Amino acid sequence: MSRAVAELRQIPFGYLIGAPLKAAIEAQALAAKTTIEFIEKVGFVPADAQQDPLFVDETQDANTGKVRNVTFEYKKVDENGAEKDVSLTVPILSIVPIPYVRLDEITIDFTAKLTDTISNVVKTNFKLDNTIGGTYKAWWSPISLDFRTSMSYQASRQTASRYVREYAMKIHARAVQDDMPAGLERVLDILEQTIKEKPK
């Protein structure tokens, strides 16, 4: 088994994939809690400003208090052509967008590049040198010969190992504005029916 395959088996893919998914679920829960806090703080007037009306008692139903309204004052011409001052009272939740953020898509890209290179270099050097020489002094003297041989052999080996590891992880999350729950949509319809105009 190569070193690259062994190292790929040691990568915690369960954590690499599970951790972003867990974070996405926690983000979704945080978004839902933010929506609850927005409705509570913006849409209702609590009986006690120091208490959280939705979670004061985990075993009891929530009592959010009175609906928070906003009143507009303006001039209007009646059926007789006379101008008069009127006021319009509107529940705030019916005129402001309620945040409903939903994680629509999560893409996890993981790239691993493992390069394992081993190179062997063998160098050899062989050298042979022969030298022959001869001398004589006179025709009656013996001939003297000189024969010399030299040989050399050199070998060298070089081993180089190169191991490169590159990891890249990209996470893409796409959030969209989700549809309003049916229950809240019905509540807003009821609140819209309470909008009324009256003379100042």
Residue, then its C-alpha position, 0 to 999 in steps of 0.5 A: m500500500s502506498r503512503a498516499v493511500a494510507e494517508l487518505r484512509q487516515i483523513p476524518f471524512g466523517y468529521l469533515i462532512g459532519a461538522p459543517l452539517k451540524a453547524a448548518i443545523e445549529a444555524q437553522a435553529l439560531a435563525a428560528k430563535t431570532t425570528i421568535e425574538f423579533i416577533e416578541k420584541v417588535g410585535f408585542v408589548p410585554a407585561d413585564a419588560q424584565q421578563d421573557p414572556l415566551f420562555v418564562d416557564e418552560t412548562q406553561d404556555a407563553n403569554t406575549g402581552k398586547v399587540r404593539n400598534v403604530t398610529f398614523e395621523y393625517k388629513k382626509v377629505d370627507e364626502n362633504g368636501a371638508e378636510k378633517d384630521v384622522s388617525l390610523t392604527v396598524p399592528i406593527l407585525s402586519i407592516v414589517p417583514i418578518p425574518y424567516v431565513r432558511l438554509d436552502e443549499i450546502t455544498i462541501d468541496f474537499t480536495a486532497k492532492l498527495t504526491d510521492t516521488i522517489s528518485n535513485v541516481v547511480k553514478t559509476n566511473f571506471k579508469l584503466d591506465n597502462t604504461i610500457g617503457g623499455t631501455y637498453k645500454a648496448w647491444w650486448s646488454p639485456i633489455s629492460l622493460d617497465f610495465r605499469t598498470s593502474m585501474s580505478y573504479q568509483a560508484s556513487r548512489q543518490t536517493a531523493s524522496r519528495y512527498v507533498r501534501e495539499y488539502a483544500m476545503k470549501i463550504h458554500a451555504r445558500a440562505v433564502q427567505d422562507d415562506m411564512p408558516a400557515g399559523l402566523e399567516r392566519v394571525l397576520d390576517i386577523l391583525e389586518q382586520t383590526i386596522k381601523e381609521k377614526p377621526k382624531 
